Amino acid sequence: MKAIKMMVVAALCLMGSAAQAQQNLSWGQGPQVASPDVHADNSVTFNLIAPEAQKVQITGDFLPTQKIKVEGYGEVEAPGVVDLVKNDKGVWSFTSEPLKPELYTYNMMVDGVKIIDPLNVYNIRDINNLFSVLLIGGDARTDLYKVNKVAHGTVSKVWYESPTAGLTRRLTVYTPAGYEKSKKKYPVFYLLHGIGGDENAWSELGRAAQILDNLIAQGKAEPMILVMTNGNISQEACPGETSEGFKVPTMMLPKTMEGSFETAFPDVVKFIEKTYRVKKDKAHRAIAGLSMGGFHSLFISINNPDMFGYVGLFSAAVDQQQKDGAEGHPEVYADRDQKIDCLFSKNPKLFWIGIGKTDFLFKNNNDLRAYLDSKNHKYTYLETDGGHIWRNWRIYLTEFTPLLFK
């Protein structure tokens, strides 16, 4: 009995310690403050309890941009930085101007060390960085990014064999509400990420499932299957979820833009058309991607001119392939203009280009448009404010998707 009593006392002590630890983690044994704290006018107060810190700053895409130099690209836009102010209780604070409806990401910096907001449980990974997340609704577009009370599709992580790549690889697949109970066949939209991203990028950073749920529920988009690939052909799947274990994510991956992914892409189409109830013709297939994914979309479509009736280039990394002589499949990139002419001779239903006015790839996209114009190839063009950012890519997805499969 004595031993049992000792065990009960020890368990109660552990429970008390756990509760105290939880309270300490929540409030830092200091003032109880919230962060982010959204006010009625959509201004936001960010707080951090750090009484011993010497300097605290915040950086995020809700702040005015600054120019930074990136090797190989010159000056590019980056989020601004502002200082927080400490009060007599050791709480550092900053209140923004009223913010427009948008999904924002941000970090804090404590004495030069970048951290996520410890009072905000919502964060997201982009390549090898973690960001805190803030969503301010209030307009029609941003409400598409929310989980609303509509019928929801299913998002699955699906493994497939790629004989061309010699790997078992993973896809993220969205099937629309009602797919499981239906017998109908659906069109397919293949959506590709940018360099350093993976098959989780569009579903997490891009809010793709929420956007499709809401557009379909509003009758603005056809029910469709959305296939989000991993465009890094050397990877099985996203970092941390492969046989390589908890490998550090990086942008510097082999075989990203030397033709291997484009060559292996038909393996994806074959798997989807074997596994899902889909319509297997050009009029019911679409492909689009951001940055590197836009680059891949261009070359996949022009090398397979009978495969896709709809092509979308979101801030596409035009003319960024590895140059002739590099290992891989340089034939994929050979005779680009002639291949473009062949694609347009087969009358695609939609060729769509979107780019930000301050995107470092703006000139590359304008050069592509100049060629299309010179040949009277018809395309749809959207120019937005801002640069090479997820804010634009979410806009492009909301604009492109309703045009599909009409």
BAFITOR-956950 format. One record per atom (N, C-alpha, C): x, y, z; residue in one letter. Coordinates in steps of 0.02 Angstrom, whole numbers, padded with zeros to 5 digits, always signed. Layout:
# BAFITOR-956950
XYZa ...
//
This chain:
# BAFITOR-956950
+00041-00061+00000m +00000+00000+00000m +00043+00063+00000m +00098+00060+00039k +00141+00119+00043k +00169+00136-00025k +00188+00084-00062a +00216+00095-00129a +00164+00126-00175a +00100+00103-00168i +00046+00130-00210i +00035+00203-00193i +00034+00219-00128k +00024+00289-00108k +00080+00334-00136k +00142+00309-00134m +00198+00348-00160m +00189+00360-00235m +00165+00310-00270m +00154+00317-00342m +00100+00369-00356m +00045+00368-00316v -00009+00417-00325v +00016+00487-00313v +00055+00496-00259v +00083+00563-00243v +00128+00586-00300v +00171+00541-00325a +00216+00560-00380a +00177+00580-00442a +00123+00542-00456a +00082+00558-00515a +00050+00626-00508a +00023+00641-00448l -00008+00706-00436l +00043+00762-00443l +00103+00751-00419c +00156+00802-00426c +00172+00814-00499c +00176+00759-00538l +00190+00767-00609l +00135+00805-00644l +00072+00790-00626m +00016+00825-00657m +00018+00899-00640m +00034+00915-00577g +00040+00985-00558g +00096+01019-00594g +00152+00985-00602s +00209+01015-00638s +00192+01026-00711s +00156+00978-00741a +00137+00985-00811a +00091+01044-00821a +00042+01052-00774a -00004+01108-00779a +00033+01174-00772a +00080+01176-00723q +00118+01238-00714q +00161+01252-00775q +00191+01199-00803a +00233+01209-00863a +00192+01235-00920a +00131+01207-00928q +00087+01231-00982q +00070+01304-00973q +00056+01324-00909q +00041+01394-00896q +00102+01438-00911q +00161+01413-00891n +00221+01452-00903n +00234+01461-00978n +00224+01406-01016l +00234+01410-01088l +00185+01458-01119l +00123+01460-01094s +00073+01503-01124s +00086+01576-01111s +00110+01590-01051w +00113+01661-01033w +00182+01684-01011w +00230+01640-01013g +00298+01661-00997g +00305+01687-00926g +00261+01665-00879q +00262+01687-00810q +00261+01763-00804q +00232+01795-00853g +00229+01868-00853g +00160+01893-00869g +00155+01953-00895p +00090+01982-00912p +00054+01939-00964p -00012+01932-00957q -00051+01894-01005q -00071+01939-01063q -00037+01930-01119v -00050+01970-01178v -00061+01924-01237v -00093+01950-01289a -00106+01912-01350a -00063+01938-01407a -00048+01894-01453s -00012+01914-01513s -00025+01862-01567s -00047+01883-01626p -00066+01951-01645p -00135+01969-01618p -00146+02032-01605d -00210+02057-01580d -00239+02103-01633d -00291+02078-01668v -00322+02114-01724v -00376+02160-01697v -00372+02224-01714h -00419+02274-01689h -00476+02284-01740h -00526+02322-01719a -00586+02331-01761a -00570+02363-01828a -00518+02405-01830d -00500+02439-01893d -00449+02399-01934d -00436+02337-01913n -00387+02292-01946n -00315+02312-01935n -00302+02360-01890s -00234+02367-01867s -00219+02308-01820s -00156+02291-01813v -00137+02232-01775v -00081+02249-01727v -00089+02228-01664t -00037+02235-01615t -00001+02169-01606t +00065+02170-01611f +00107+02112-01600f +00143+02122-01533f +00143+02071-01491n +00173+02075-01425n +00223+02018-01415n +00274+02032-01376l +00323+01981-01356l +00345+01995-01285l +00341+01944-01242i +00365+01950-01173i +00438+01931-01172i +00482+01979-01165a +00554+01967-01165a +00589+02021-01124a +00580+02019-01057p +00607+02074-01015p +00682+02081-01017p +00718+02028-01034e +00791+02032-01035e +00820+02050-01103e +00777+02053-01154a +00802+02069-01222a +00824+02141-01227a +00873+02153-01270q +00898+02220-01282q +00864+02253-01342q +00844+02212-01391k +00813+02239-01451k +00766+02187-01481k +00705+02207-01497v +00657+02162-01528v +00629+02197-01590v +00627+02161-01645q +00601+02187-01708q +00551+02137-01737q +00514+02161-01787i +00468+02117-01824i +00477+02129-01898i +00474+02076-01936t +00477+02081-02009t +00421+02039-02038t +00387+02065-02088g +00331+02029-02118g +00306+02061-02181g +00265+02025-02217d +00243+02051-02282d +00184+02099-02275d +00167+02119-02213f +00119+02173-02203f +00154+02241-02199f +00221+02240-02197l +00261+02301-02193l +00284+02323-02263l +00299+02387-02271p +00326+02410-02335p +00389+02371-02352p +00398+02356-02417t +00455+02316-02437t +00520+02355-02437t +00575+02319-02436q +00641+02348-02444q +00677+02310-02500q +00728+02340-02527k +00767+02309-02580k +00829+02276-02551k +00841+02213-02571i +00902+02179-02552i +00934+02150-02614i +00999+02139-02611k +01035+02111-02668k +01040+02035-02661k +01023+02000-02714v +01028+01927-02717v +01073+01909-02775v +01124+01870-02760e +01173+01852-02812e +01138+01818-02871e +01151+01842-02930g +01122+01814-02991g +01058+01847-03013g +01026+01885-02967y +00962+01916-02984y +00962+01992-02972y +01015+02019-02943g +01017+02091-02929g +00973+02108-02870g +00939+02165-02873e +00897+02187-02818e +00828+02154-02822e +00805+02128-02765v +00739+02100-02760v +00704+02128-02699v +00638+02123-02698e +00600+02148-02641e +00602+02099-02583e +00603+02127-02522a +00600+02088-02461a +00557+02125-02411a +00528+02089-02364p +00486+02122-02313p +00526+02173-02272p +00493+02227-02252g +00525+02277-02210g +00534+02253-02138g +00567+02294-02099v +00582+02279-02029v +00566+02341-01987v +00533+02331-01928v +00521+02386-01882v +00537+02363-01811v +00550+02412-01767d +00567+02398-01698d +00503+02394-01655d +00504+02349-01606l +00453+02348-01554l +00476+02390-01496l +00430+02415-01456v +00445+02457-01398v +00428+02419-01334v +00473+02421-01284k +00463+02385-01221k +00430+02429-01169k +00381+02401-01133n +00351+02437-01077n +00383+02417-01011n +00358+02444-00955d +00390+02431-00890d +00378+02360-00864d +00337+02321-00900k +00324+02252-00880k +00364+02202-00922k +00407+02228-00965g +00448+02185-01007g +00413+02159-01069g +00357+02191-01088v +00321+02171-01148v +00340+02218-01205v +00363+02189-01259w +00380+02227-01319w +00319+02227-01365w +00303+02286-01395s +00243+02291-01436s +00254+02334-01498s +00215+02317-01549f +00211+02358-01609f +00141+02353-01637f +00112+02410-01655t +00046+02411-01685t +00051+02436-01757t +00026+02396-01803s +00030+02413-01875s -00022+02465-01893s -00017+02489-01954e -00071+02527-01984e -00128+02479-01999e -00189+02505-02010p -00243+02460-02031p -00222+02421-02094p -00231+02356-02092l -00208+02312-02146l -00265+02292-02192l -00249+02286-02255k -00297+02261-02303k -00309+02186-02291k -00368+02161-02308p -00379+02089-02302p -00326+02049-02341p -00296+02001-02307e -00243+01962-02339e -00219+01909-02289e -00185+01859-02315l -00149+01810-02274l -00077+01835-02268l -00056+01851-02207y +00011+01879-02196y +00055+01830-02159y +00121+01835-02172t +00170+01797-02135t +00220+01845-02104t +00248+01825-02046y +00295+01870-02012y +00340+01830-01965y +00394+01863-01944n +00439+01837-01892n +00457+01893-01845n +00477+01875-01785m +00507+01922-01739m +00582+01909-01736m +00619+01961-01716m +00691+01954-01708m +00710+01981-01639m +00740+01937-01598v +00759+01954-01530v +00835+01957-01527v +00861+02017-01518d +00934+02027-01518d +00967+01994-01578d +00935+02003-01635g +00963+01979-01698g +00945+01907-01716g +00910+01871-01672v +00892+01801-01685v +00819+01799-01709v +00808+01772-01768k +00741+01769-01797k +00702+01711-01765k +00641+01724-01743i +00599+01673-01712i +00528+01680-01738i +00488+01627-01728i +00416+01634-01739i +00386+01667-01677i +00327+01694-01684d +00292+01727-01629d +00272+01673-01578d +00301+01673-01517p +00285+01619-01470p +00213+01622-01444p +00178+01677-01453l +00109+01682-01432l +00060+01665-01488l +00085+01648-01547n +00043+01631-01604n +00056+01558-01622n +00005+01515-01613v +00015+01444-01625v +00014+01427-01700v -00005+01476-01742y -00013+01463-01813y +00051+01483-01851y +00085+01433-01876n +00146+01447-01914n +00152+01398-01972n +00196+01414-02018i +00201+01375-02080i +00273+01375-02104i +00293+01320-02137r +00361+01314-02164r +00362+01333-02237r +00410+01373-02256d +00424+01387-02326d +00497+01373-02338d +00512+01319-02372i +00580+01292-02383i +00611+01278-02315i +00661+01318-02293n +00693+01305-02229n +00680+01361-02178n +00625+01396-02187n +00606+01449-02141n +00536+01436-02112n +00528+01454-02049l +00462+01451-02017l +00436+01522-02009l +00372+01531-02024f +00340+01596-02019f +00277+01590-01977f +00263+01641-01937s +00197+01647-01905s +00148+01673-01957s +00084+01655-01948v +00033+01669-01998v -00024+01709-01967v -00050+01756-02007l -00105+01798-01986l -00152+01807-02046l -00216+01793-02037l -00265+01800-02091l -00316+01853-02071l -00320+01906-02112i -00371+01958-02103i -00420+01953-02161i -00482+01936-02146g -00533+01930-02197g -00569+01996-02209g -00621+01991-02248g -00662+02051-02258g -00673+02071-02329g -00641+02036-02377d -00659+02047-02448d -00668+01980-02483d -00696+01984-02542a -00716+01923-02577a -00657+01877-02591a -00599+01906-02609r -00543+01863-02626r -00514+01829-02564r -00502+01867-02512t -00471+01838-02452t -00518+01788-02419t -00583+01798-02425d -00629+01750-02397d -00624+01682-02431d -00596+01681-02492l -00583+01617-02526l -00529+01577-02490l -00486+01611-02451y -00432+01577-02416y -00454+01546-02350y -00515+01562-02329k -00541+01538-02265k -00573+01469-02273k -00577+01434-02217v -00619+01374-02213v -00690+01399-02197v -00733+01399-02247n -00801+01422-02238n -00848+01363-02232n -00910+01378-02215k -00960+01325-02206k -00989+01304-02273k -00947+01268-02310v -00966+01242-02375v -00947+01168-02377v -00968+01133-02430a -00946+01063-02438a -00871+01062-02451a -00836+01016-02418h -00764+01014-02422h -00739+00953-02462h -00687+00965-02501g -00654+00911-02535g -00606+00874-02487g -00573+00824-02514t -00526+00783-02476t -00456+00794-02501t -00409+00805-02455v -00339+00813-02473v -00301+00751-02450v -00267+00718-02497s -00232+00656-02481s -00159+00661-02501s -00116+00627-02464k -00046+00619-02482k -00039+00550-02514k -00022+00549-02577v -00027+00487-02617v +00043+00471-02646v +00064+00409-02637w +00128+00386-02664w +00116+00352-02732w +00163+00363-02777y +00158+00332-02843y +00228+00312-02867y +00229+00265-02913e +00292+00243-02942e +00309+00286-03002e +00371+00311-03005s +00395+00347-03063s +00452+00307-03094s +00438+00265-03143p +00491+00226-03174p +00545+00270-03205p +00524+00328-03233t +00573+00372-03266t +00622+00400-03216t +00597+00420-03156a +00641+00447-03104a +00676+00391-03065a +00649+00330-03067g +00677+00276-03029g +00663+00282-02954g +00606+00313-02937l +00589+00325-02867l +00514+00313-02855l +00497+00296-02793t +00429+00302-02770t +00421+00372-02743t +00373+00410-02769r +00368+00482-02752r +00298+00498-02727r +00291+00558-02701r +00227+00576-02671r +00195+00637-02704r +00129+00635-02706l +00087+00690-02730l +00039+00711-02675l +00017+00773-02678t -00041+00794-02640t -00099+00799-02689t -00154+00764-02674v -00211+00761-02720v -00274+00786-02684v -00307+00835-02714y -00371+00860-02690y -00426+00830-02735y -00474+00797-02703t -00534+00775-02739t -00593+00816-02714t -00637+00838-02758p -00691+00884-02737p -00743+00850-02694p -00782+00891-02659a -00836+00865-02617a -00881+00820-02659a -00898+00762-02633g -00942+00716-02668g -00906+00665-02711g -00840+00671-02718y -00804+00625-02762y -00814+00552-02740y -00808+00540-02674e -00810+00471-02648e -00877+00437-02662e -00931+00475-02663k -00998+00446-02672k -01022+00450-02745k -00982+00483-02786s -01003+00493-02855s -00974+00439-02901s -01004+00433-02959k -00976+00389-03011k -00953+00428-03071k -00960+00495-03067k -00942+00536-03125k -00866+00542-03132k -00845+00561-03191k -00774+00573-03205k -00761+00648-03203k -00701+00666-03179y -00685+00736-03168y -00625+00758-03210y -00623+00823-03226p -00562+00851-03257p -00507+00857-03205p -00445+00865-03229v -00387+00866-03184v -00345+00929-03197v -00326+00961-03143f -00283+01020-03143f -00219+01002-03107f -00162+01003-03143y -00097+00989-03114y -00065+01056-03095y -00048+01064-03030l -00024+01128-03004l +00045+01119-02974l +00093+01158-02998l +00164+01148-02982l +00191+01205-02939l +00237+01189-02895h +00266+01238-02848h +00330+01269-02876h +00360+01314-02837g +00421+01347-02856g +00483+01314-02828g +00542+01341-02843i +00605+01311-02822i +00609+01310-02745i +00631+01254-02719g +00635+01246-02647g +00571+01221-02615g +00515+01225-02652g +00451+01201-02626g +00444+01126-02633g +00385+01102-02621d +00372+01030-02625d +00297+01019-02633d +00276+00957-02625e +00206+00941-02637e +00159+00969-02583e +00187+00997-02530n +00146+01029-02478n +00136+01104-02489n +00175+01134-02534a +00177+01207-02539a +00110+01237-02557a +00078+01212-02609w +00015+01242-02631w -00042+01230-02582w -00043+01172-02550s -00098+01159-02503s -00089+01198-02438s -00028+01216-02420e -00016+01251-02357e -00007+01326-02369e +00045+01346-02404l +00057+01417-02417l +00007+01446-02466l -00015+01405-02513g -00060+01430-02566g -00133+01426-02551g -00153+01392-02497r -00223+01385-02477r -00265+01355-02534r -00234+01309-02572a -00267+01284-02632a -00332+01247-02618a -00333+01206-02566a -00394+01168-02551a -00451+01215-02532a -00436+01265-02491q -00488+01313-02471q -00513+01352-02531q -00467+01372-02575i -00487+01410-02634i -00533+01369-02679i -00515+01305-02690l -00558+01264-02733l -00624+01248-02700l -00623+01232-02635d -00686+01220-02600d -00734+01279-02610d -00709+01340-02600n -00752+01399-02601n -00773+01417-02672n -00727+01413-02720l -00746+01429-02789l -00797+01379-02815l -00788+01315-02800i -00836+01264-02822i -00904+01275-02789i -00903+01290-02723a -00966+01300-02686a -01003+01361-02713a -00967+01412-02736q -00998+01472-02764q -01020+01463-02836q -01005+01406-02865g -01022+01394-02935g -00976+01430-02984g -00919+01454-02960k -00872+01491-03002k -00820+01446-03034k -00813+01385-03010a -00765+01338-03039a -00798+01270-03045a -00778+01234-03097e -00802+01167-03107e -00772+01121-03053e -00810+01073-03028p -00780+01022-02984p -00724+00987-03022p -00666+00982-02991m -00608+00954-03024m -00563+00921-02974m -00518+00879-02999i -00465+00850-02958i -00404+00894-02967i -00372+00910-02911l -00312+00952-02911l -00253+00909-02889l -00201+00907-02931v -00142+00866-02917v -00083+00913-02906v -00056+00911-02846m +00001+00954-02828m +00063+00910-02822m +00108+00919-02869t +00166+00875-02875t +00224+00900-02832t +00274+00856-02825n +00340+00876-02800n +00384+00885-02862n +00403+00947-02876g +00441+00963-02936g +00516+00951-02931g +00539+00927-02873n +00610+00911-02864n +00618+00837-02877n +00638+00822-02938i +00636+00753-02961i +00685+00708-02924i +00732+00737-02887s +00778+00697-02846s +00749+00678-02779s +00690+00706-02762q +00659+00693-02697q +00603+00641-02702q +00596+00602-02649e +00537+00559-02643e +00476+00601-02624e +00486+00646-02576a +00431+00687-02550a +00462+00746-02512a +00420+00783-02477c +00444+00842-02442c +00493+00823-02387c +00537+00869-02367p +00587+00855-02315p +00554+00831-02250p +00585+00782-02219g +00559+00755-02156g +00508+00700-02164g +00486+00688-02225e +00434+00637-02236e +00456+00587-02290e +00522+00574-02290t +00551+00527-02338t +00597+00479-02302t +00625+00432-02340s +00671+00384-02310s +00737+00416-02290s +00748+00479-02309e +00808+00516-02289e +00802+00545-02219e +00743+00539-02188g +00735+00565-02121g +00730+00640-02118g +00750+00669-02062f +00742+00740-02050f +00799+00780-02082f +00799+00778-02147k +00851+00813-02185k +00834+00887-02188k +00885+00930-02184v +00874+01002-02184v +00848+01023-02253v +00791+01058-02257p +00765+01081-02322p +00814+01132-02354p +00817+01130-02420t +00861+01176-02455t +00833+01191-02525t +00851+01249-02552m +00834+01264-02621m +00882+01232-02670m +00942+01215-02646m +00995+01191-02690m +00990+01115-02700m +00942+01096-02740l +00931+01026-02754l +00952+01009-02826l +00975+00948-02837p +00995+00929-02906p +00935+00918-02951p +00947+00924-03015k +00898+00906-03067k +00833+00945-03063k +00837+01009-03045t +00776+01048-03040t +00753+01077-03107t +00801+01102-03146m +00783+01136-03208m +00830+01116-03264m +00841+01050-03271e +00884+01026-03325e +00849+00972-03366e +00782+00969-03360g +00744+00926-03404g +00719+00861-03374g +00745+00841-03316s +00725+00776-03288s +00653+00775-03265s +00631+00829-03233f +00562+00831-03208f +00513+00830-03266f +00527+00870-03318e +00482+00872-03375e +00478+00803-03409e +00535+00769-03413t +00537+00704-03445t +00497+00652-03406t +00498+00658-03339a +00463+00609-03297a +00390+00626-03285a +00367+00685-03306f +00300+00707-03289f +00245+00661-03316f +00252+00632-03375p +00200+00585-03398p +00185+00528-03350p +00235+00510-03307d +00222+00459-03256d +00166+00481-03209d +00165+00546-03193v +00113+00573-03149v +00045+00567-03182v +00041+00588-03244v -00023+00586-03280v -00048+00514-03285v -00004+00468-03302k -00024+00398-03308k -00051+00371-03241k -00018+00389-03186f -00040+00365-03121f -00109+00394-03104f -00119+00458-03114i -00183+00490-03097i -00239+00459-03139i -00226+00449-03203e -00279+00424-03247e -00293+00349-03236e -00247+00315-03203k -00258+00245-03186k -00293+00239-03118k -00282+00288-03074t -00304+00282-03004t -00370+00317-02990t -00384+00372-03025y -00442+00413-03011y -00491+00412-03070y -00554+00429-03055r -00604+00435-03108r -00596+00503-03141r -00562+00503-03197v -00547+00567-03230v -00563+00562-03304v -00572+00620-03334k -00580+00626-03406k -00511+00629-03437k -00497+00586-03485k -00429+00576-03509k -00416+00608-03577k -00434+00670-03583d -00421+00704-03646d -00395+00775-03633d -00367+00805-03684k -00336+00871-03679k -00384+00924-03653k -00447+00920-03673a -00496+00971-03653a -00511+00969-03578a -00490+00915-03545h -00505+00908-03474h -00441+00900-03432h -00386+00926-03460r -00323+00929-03422r -00297+01000-03423r -00275+01024-03364a -00244+01090-03358a -00178+01083-03320a -00132+01129-03333i -00069+01130-03296i -00050+01203-03284i -00024+01216-03224a -00001+01283-03207a +00049+01277-03150a +00089+01329-03142g +00138+01328-03088g +00167+01396-03076g +00197+01404-03017l +00228+01467-02998l +00304+01462-03006l +00335+01515-03031s +00408+01521-03035s +00437+01460-03071s +00476+01417-03035m +00503+01357-03067m +00446+01313-03094m +00390+01311-03057g +00332+01272-03080g +00302+01301-03144g +00304+01368-03152g +00282+01398-03214g +00328+01380-03272g +00393+01380-03257f +00444+01358-03305f +00429+01286-03327f +00418+01242-03277h +00403+01172-03293h +00338+01167-03333h +00288+01206-03314s +00224+01203-03350s +00231+01222-03423s +00272+01273-03436l +00284+01294-03505l +00315+01237-03545l +00368+01207-03519f +00403+01157-03559f +00368+01090-03560f +00332+01072-03508i +00292+01011-03511i +00238+01018-03565i +00206+01076-03567s +00151+01085-03615s +00176+01090-03687s +00232+01124-03699i +00254+01131-03768i +00289+01068-03794i +00313+01026-03748n +00342+00962-03769n +00289+00908-03776n +00229+00922-03750n +00173+00875-03756n +00111+00915-03779n +00112+00939-03840p +00061+00987-03863p -00009+00958-03866p -00017+00893-03862d -00084+00863-03862d -00108+00843-03793d -00071+00863-03741m -00087+00840-03673m -00132+00888-03635m -00120+00955-03641f -00155+01004-03599f -00192+01056-03641f -00256+01065-03624g -00294+01118-03657g -00288+01185-03622g -00262+01185-03560y -00257+01246-03519y -00187+01249-03489y -00154+01306-03497v -00086+01315-03472v -00082+01381-03435v -00054+01380-03374g -00048+01441-03335g +00023+01451-03311g +00049+01511-03321l +00117+01529-03299l +00111+01583-03246l +00126+01567-03184f +00121+01614-03128f +00192+01636-03110f +00210+01698-03128s +00278+01723-03115s +00330+01673-03139s +00320+01648-03199a +00361+01593-03224a +00434+01611-03231a +00477+01563-03213a +00549+01573-03217a +00572+01561-03289a +00548+01604-03334v +00562+01597-03405v +00637+01606-03417v +00666+01563-03459d +00737+01567-03479d +00785+01557-03421d +00766+01519-03371q +00810+01507-03313q +00838+01436-03313q +00830+01398-03366q +00855+01330-03367q +00931+01328-03367q +00956+01270-03345q +01028+01259-03351q +01047+01260-03425q +01104+01288-03440k +01122+01301-03509k +01145+01238-03545k +01149+01244-03612d +01171+01188-03653d +01236+01160-03627d +01242+01094-03629g +01302+01062-03604g +01294+01034-03535g +01242+01056-03499a +01230+01030-03432a +01203+00959-03437a +01215+00920-03384e +01187+00853-03382e +01112+00858-03377e +01079+00804-03397g +01006+00804-03395g +00977+00792-03464g +00926+00832-03481h +00891+00823-03544h +00885+00891-03579h +00940+00917-03606p +00937+00982-03638p +00890+00984-03698p +00873+00925-03726e +00828+00924-03783e +00758+00951-03764e +00742+00947-03700v +00677+00973-03677v +00671+01048-03692v +00728+01083-03688y +00728+01156-03695y +00748+01178-03765y +00766+01132-03808a +00786+01150-03876a +00726+01171-03917a +00736+01218-03963d +00685+01239-04011d +00621+01264-03976d +00631+01304-03923r +00574+01326-03884r +00521+01361-03926r +00542+01409-03967d +00493+01448-04004d +00454+01406-04053d +00488+01359-04086q +00454+01315-04133q +00403+01271-04096q +00421+01249-04036k +00375+01208-03996k +00315+01249-03973k +00327+01312-03956i +00271+01357-03939i +00224+01364-03998i +00252+01374-04057d +00211+01380-04117d +00169+01317-04128d +00199+01259-04116c +00163+01196-04124c +00106+01192-04075c +00118+01211-04012l +00065+01210-03962l +00006+01253-03983l +00021+01314-04006f -00033+01360-04025f -00068+01339-04089f -00032+01301-04131s -00065+01277-04192s -00120+01226-04176s -00117+01199-04115k -00166+01149-04094k -00222+01180-04051k -00222+01247-04050n -00278+01286-04020n -00292+01268-03947n -00245+01284-03902p -00260+01274-03831p -00318+01319-03811p -00359+01296-03765k -00417+01335-03744k -00396+01396-03704k -00340+01392-03669l -00317+01448-03628l -00242+01444-03618l -00208+01500-03631f -00138+01508-03613f -00136+01572-03571f -00116+01566-03508w -00127+01619-03459w -00060+01638-03427w -00046+01703-03422i +00016+01728-03393i -00001+01779-03339i +00028+01771-03279g +00021+01821-03226g +00090+01838-03198g +00101+01903-03183i +00166+01925-03158i +00157+01989-03118i +00196+01998-03066g +00196+02059-03026g +00239+02113-03058g +00218+02176-03050k +00254+02231-03083k +00326+02237-03060k +00340+02218-02998t +00409+02224-02972t +00442+02156-02965t +00415+02105-02997d +00445+02038-02996d +00511+02040-03033d +00562+02007-03006f +00628+02007-03039f +00626+01969-03106f +00572+01932-03117l +00563+01896-03181l +00517+01933-03229l +00501+01995-03213f +00455+02034-03255f +00480+02039-03327f +00543+02056-03337k +00570+02064-03405k +00568+01997-03442k +00585+01942-03408n +00584+01877-03441n +00514+01861-03467n +00464+01876-03427n +00395+01863-03448n +00374+01910-03504n +00397+01972-03501n +00382+02018-03556n +00414+01996-03621n +00474+01968-03616d +00507+01943-03677d +00467+01885-03707d +00441+01841-03664l +00399+01786-03689l +00336+01814-03721l +00305+01864-03689r +00245+01894-03717r +00259+01927-03785r +00318+01958-03790a +00336+01991-03853a +00339+01939-03909a +00366+01880-03894y +00367+01828-03945y +00297+01805-03963y +00254+01794-03912l +00186+01773-03926l +00149+01825-03968l +00160+01889-03952d +00128+01943-03990d +00152+01944-04062d +00217+01931-04071s +00245+01934-04139s +00215+01880-04184s +00191+01826-04154k +00160+01771-04192k +00084+01771-04187k +00057+01823-04156n -00016+01828-04147n -00046+01769-04109n -00006+01741-04062h -00031+01689-04019h -00073+01721-03964h -00134+01699-03955k -00180+01729-03908k -00169+01702-03837k -00165+01747-03790y -00156+01727-03720y -00192+01777-03676y -00202+01758-03613t -00232+01802-03563t -00177+01825-03516t -00177+01890-03499y -00123+01918-03459y -00150+01956-03399y -00120+01945-03341l -00138+01982-03281l -00074+02009-03249l -00072+02074-03238e -00015+02107-03206e -00039+02135-03139e -00003+02117-03086t -00022+02137-03019t +00033+02178-02987t +00015+02210-02932d +00066+02245-02892d +00110+02193-02856d +00168+02216-02834g +00210+02172-02794g +00255+02128-02837g +00294+02087-02802g +00345+02048-02835g +00333+01973-02833g +00385+01936-02817h +00386+01863-02822h +00363+01836-02755h +00297+01837-02743i +00271+01825-02676i +00207+01782-02679i +00195+01746-02624w +00137+01703-02620w +00072+01742-02625w +00073+01804-02603r +00012+01845-02609r -00011+01847-02682r +00035+01857-02728n +00017+01857-02799n -00004+01789-02824n +00031+01737-02803w +00017+01670-02829w -00052+01646-02807w -00073+01664-02747r -00141+01648-02726r -00192+01685-02770r -00177+01748-02785i -00221+01786-02830i -00226+01751-02898i -00170+01730-02925y -00170+01699-02991y -00211+01634-02990y -00206+01596-02936l -00245+01535-02932l -00320+01550-02931l -00339+01603-02895t -00411+01620-02892t -00436+01647-02959t -00392+01675-03000e -00412+01702-03065e -00411+01648-03119e -00362+01604-03116f -00353+01553-03168f -00404+01497-03162f -00416+01473-03102t -00459+01414-03092t -00529+01421-03120t -00563+01479-03111p -00631+01484-03138p -00635+01482-03215p -00578+01488-03248l -00577+01487-03322l -00572+01417-03351l -00561+01368-03307l -00547+01300-03330l -00610+01259-03345l -00603+01220-03397f -00651+01166-03413f -00722+01194-03427f -00724+01253-03456k -00789+01283-03473k -00811+01261-03543k 
//
